[in-house]
């Protein structure tokens, strides 16, 4: 998964009140296509590479993603909870449209997860970019933010074979990211 990300939406929470160290919801701030500077990469045992990125810039609000090399798609989100500043553990997930096999020594994957630690009130990003041949799979890709089995937010993107990215209606907005 690259970087590990819904229209401006209300907070997605569950009925039970949250306690310290728990997230009551995730607010999607923006979604669509992004550019980013890749400053490093980490490969996990499944063969999935996570990019370390900086200078993340939102360039288009869309759920249609052209399958272009190094194009990022995903969403920025805010972690919502009862105690601002409390550290929480979250899971960032990507569900592929079909089974993929980034590492021939490991079986096919339909989903990939990785953990992240954030603070209540923090704004972060989860997303994906196409950099390896096995990633070029058209169809519905789903990015999600979870905690302890609860899906706090998810967004579906339709990846299409080709085309130029749609032009955003407004100016590009950039977001400083130190590590994803």
N, C-alpha and C positions, 0 to 999 in steps of 0.2 A: 504494500500500500504506500502511496505517496503522501507524505505529510499527515499525518495524522497528526466541517468541515464542513427550505420552506420559505415561502414569502415571509415578509415581516409578519411574525405570528405571535400569538399570545403564549404565555408560559405554558409548557406542557408538564403537568404534574399528576400525581396520583392522589386518591382520596385521603390517604393517611398523612397526618402531619409529619414533617421531617424533624429529625433531631440533629444536634451538632454532628458534623462530619458527613451529613447526608445532603443530597441535592433535592430540593423540592421541584425543580424544573430546569429547563434550558430554554432560553429565548433565542430564536433565530434572528440575527441582525440583518444579514444579507446572504444571498446565494447566487450561484452562477459560475461564470468563467473568470479566471484570474491569471495574472502573470506573476512570476516570482523568481528570485535569484536563488539557485541551488548552491549552497555553500559546503555541503557534505552529504554523505550517504551512509546508511547502516543497513546491512543485509541480515535478515533473521534466518532461522533454520529451515523455514519453508521456501526460502529463495526470494521472498518479498523484500524490496528495497524501500526503506523510509528515507525520504529526503529531509535534510536540514535546510530550511529556507529562510530567506530574509526578503524584505521589500515586497511583500504580498500586495498586489493591486487588483481590485475588483474592476473588471473591464466590461462585463455584460451581465444583466439579470436575465437568466434563461434556464430552462431545464433540458434544452437540447444541446448536446455536446458533440461538435465535430471531432472525429478521431484523428487529431493532429498531434504529432510528436511534441512533447514538452508543454502542451496546453494543460493547465490546471483547472479542475472543477471541484466545487464543494460549497461549504458555507461557514460563515463566521457566526459564533454564538456566545451568549453570556450565561454563565453558571449562576443559578438562583438558589438561595437557601436561607435558612433562618439566622445564621451567624456569619455576617460578612467577614471575609478574611480566613475563615476556617479552611483547612486543606482537605480536599476530597479526592478519592480515587475514582477515575472514570475509565470506561472502555470505549475506544473508537473502533467502529466496525465498517467494513465494506463488504457488501454482498454482490458477487459477480453475476452477470446475466447467464452464464454457463460455467461449468467446471473449467478451471484453468490449471495449468501445471508449470509453475515457475521453476521448480526443481524436479528433474526426472527421477531423483532418488526418493522423493516424497510423493505420496499419492495426490490426485487431483484435489483442488480446493474449490468450494463454492462460496466461502466466506473467509475473511481474514480479520483478526482482532489484535489490537495492541492497547496497552494501558497507558494512562497519562495521569499526572497529578496536577491539579489546579486549585485555585482558591475560590471560595464563594465570591461572586462579583466579578471574577476574571472574564476577560473576553479572549477567545481563542478561535482556532480555525481547524476544520477537518476537511480533507480533500484528497484528490487523486490526480496524478498526471501520467501520461503515456510515455514511457521511456524504453520499455523492453518489448520485443516482438510478441511475446505471449499475452501482453496486455491489450492488444488491439482486437477487442471483442465488442461488436455492436450489440445493442439491447439495453435493458433496464439495469442500471447500476444503482444500488441503494447505500447511502452513507448514513450511519447512525451514531448517536452518543448514548451510552448506557451506563447504568450503575446497578451493580448487584442483580442483574437479570431484568431490570426495568429499562425499557426504552424511553429515554427522556426526550429525544427528538430524532427524526429521520427525514431524509429527503431523497426522492427518486430523480434520477437523471437518465434521459434517453440518449445513448451514444449512437451516432450515425456514422456511416462509412466515410463521408468526406464533406467538405464544405468549409466556407469561411465562418469564423465566429460572428454571431450577430453583433451589431453595434449597439452599445448601451445608450439609453435615452439621455443619461446625464453624464457628468464628468466622472473620470476614474477616481476611485477612493482607495488610498493605500493604507496599509496596516502594518505596523512594525512587529515582526515576529523574530524571536531570538532562537527558538528551537522547536521543531515539531517532530 
